[in-house]
């Protein structure tokens, strides 16, 4: 695996909220659902989503919408999640 992958692993491992959010995106989720599930503010949930999206760990499934965007983990995100948590993720 390349150095970019390990930077992504380190980036997610530095924050329990990022790791939990990445796990929750195994199923499609909106920022508000993520915030409610994690018991954090919508602002904080949106920030985590932006960060994970910029790292190409999650993708927006309906990017054309301004409200109600749905996010899901990418293949790279699944590999990172599998590496940090040891959970069984189909990749």
N, C-alpha and C positions, 0 to 999 in steps of 0.2 A: 504494500500500500504506500501511496506517495505522501510527501510532507504536507500537502494541502489537506488530505484526509485527517492526518494527525492533528493539524491545527484546528480543524472542525471538532474533533473529539475533545481536545482541550478546552475549546470555547464552550461547548455544551457542559462539560464536567465542572466548569467554574461556577455554574449556577444551578441550584436544584430546581429553580423555576423553569429554566430553559429545558432541562432534562424532562421534567414533568410535562411541560407543554409539548415537547416533541413526542412523548409517549401518547399524549391525548390526541395528537393529529393522526394516529393510526387509523382513526375513523374521521371523516370530514367534519369540521367544526368551525363555527363562527367565532370571532373575537369575544363577543358577549357571552357565548356558551363557555368558552375557555375561562374567562374571568369568573363566572359563577361557579364553575367546577373547581377551580383552584382557589376560590375565595380571595381574589385580588381585584383591584379596580379595573374598569374597562381600559383606562389609559395605560396601566401597566401591562395588561394582556395584549393590547395593540402594539406596545413597544417590543414585547417579547416576540410577537409574530413578525414584526418588521425585521428584527435582528435575525431570526431563523430564516426568513425569506431571503435576506441579503446574503446569507451564508449558503443559499441554495439547498437547505435542508427540508424546507416545505415549499409548496407551490399553491398559488391561488387557482381555484377551479373555475371561478367566474369573474375574471379580472375586469370585465366591462362594467360591472356594477360599482356604484360608489358606496352603497349601504348593503349589508347582508352578504359580504364576501365570505366564501367558504374556502378553508385551507386544509391541505392534506400533506402528509409526509411524502418526501421523494425517496427514490431508491437509495441515494446517498444518505439521506436522513435515517433510513432504516438500518443501513450499515453502521452508522455512528451510534444509533440507539442500541443495536446489538452489541457493539463493542463496549459501551459504557455500562450497560446493565446486565449483559449476559442473558437477556430474555430471548425467547424463541421468536424471531421475526422472519417471515418468509421473504427472502430477497432473491 
